[in-house]
């Protein structure tokens, strides 16, 4: 089995006047990212590898999440994730080395939402509908595949295990 975790970067700061790729997180984003990391660690959602966009807001999101993991996963920046489309992300997914069982892509919308919609064929109907309607900042989609080779991933081959957004975690105890 392979597990894919899609994480949209946390909320960014539009007031800086910086170019898009250089925008940092805002206060809400700096609170949501470690909360999402803690949730992931608590639920054993620890990736073997994180492949992330080189955008500043993505790097900051990952940096704030990583301390929650007992053993931090390897992080690799992938330029193709920034300003990509779902088909590009699918190509990236098909390239990990065989020992990678749990892979996390950290990037941007609309590509992450499009990829999730492309890959998911089953899972809780209401959760799938929420995912289709909105993939908010710091949202996490966990998709499982019934095979052990990333190259076999194709449209509608995954099952949505869960879709978690920061608002859901505000009520969860630490």
Secondary structure in CASP SS format (residue, H / E / C, confidence):
PFRMAT SS
TARGET T0000
AUTHOR 0000-0000-0000
METHOD secondary structure of the structure
MODEL  1
X C 1.00
X E 1.00
X E 1.00
X E 1.00
X E 1.00
X E 1.00
X E 1.00
X E 1.00
X C 1.00
X C 1.00
X C 1.00
X E 1.00
X C 1.00
X H 1.00
X H 1.00
X H 1.00
X C 1.00
X C 1.00
X C 1.00
X H 1.00
X H 1.00
X H 1.00
X C 1.00
X C 1.00
X E 1.00
X C 1.00
X H 1.00
X H 1.00
X H 1.00
X H 1.00
X H 1.00
X H 1.00
X H 1.00
X H 1.00
X H 1.00
X H 1.00
X H 1.00
X H 1.00
X H 1.00
X H 1.00
X H 1.00
X H 1.00
X C 1.00
X C 1.00
X C 1.00
X C 1.00
X C 1.00
X C 1.00
X E 1.00
X E 1.00
X E 1.00
X E 1.00
X C 1.00
X C 1.00
X C 1.00
X H 1.00
X H 1.00
X H 1.00
X H 1.00
X H 1.00
X H 1.00
X H 1.00
X H 1.00
X H 1.00
X H 1.00
X H 1.00
X C 1.00
X C 1.00
X C 1.00
X C 1.00
X C 1.00
X C 1.00
X C 1.00
X E 1.00
X E 1.00
X E 1.00
X E 1.00
X C 1.00
X H 1.00
X H 1.00
X H 1.00
X C 1.00
X C 1.00
X C 1.00
X C 1.00
X H 1.00
X H 1.00
X H 1.00
X H 1.00
X H 1.00
X H 1.00
X H 1.00
X H 1.00
X C 1.00
X C 1.00
X C 1.00
X C 1.00
X C 1.00
X C 1.00
X C 1.00
X C 1.00
X E 1.00
X E 1.00
X E 1.00
X E 1.00
X E 1.00
X E 1.00
X C 1.00
X C 1.00
X C 1.00
X H 1.00
X H 1.00
X H 1.00
X H 1.00
X H 1.00
X H 1.00
X H 1.00
X H 1.00
X H 1.00
X E 1.00
X E 1.00
X E 1.00
X E 1.00
X C 1.00
X H 1.00
X H 1.00
X H 1.00
X H 1.00
X H 1.00
X H 1.00
X H 1.00
X H 1.00
X H 1.00
X C 1.00
X C 1.00
X C 1.00
X C 1.00
X C 1.00
X C 1.00
X E 1.00
X E 1.00
X E 1.00
X E 1.00
X E 1.00
X E 1.00
X C 1.00
X C 1.00
X C 1.00
X C 1.00
X H 1.00
X H 1.00
X H 1.00
X C 1.00
X C 1.00
X C 1.00
X C 1.00
X C 1.00
X E 1.00
X E 1.00
X E 1.00
X E 1.00
X E 1.00
X E 1.00
X E 1.00
X C 1.00
X H 1.00
X H 1.00
X H 1.00
X H 1.00
X C 1.00
X C 1.00
X C 1.00
X C 1.00
X C 1.00
END
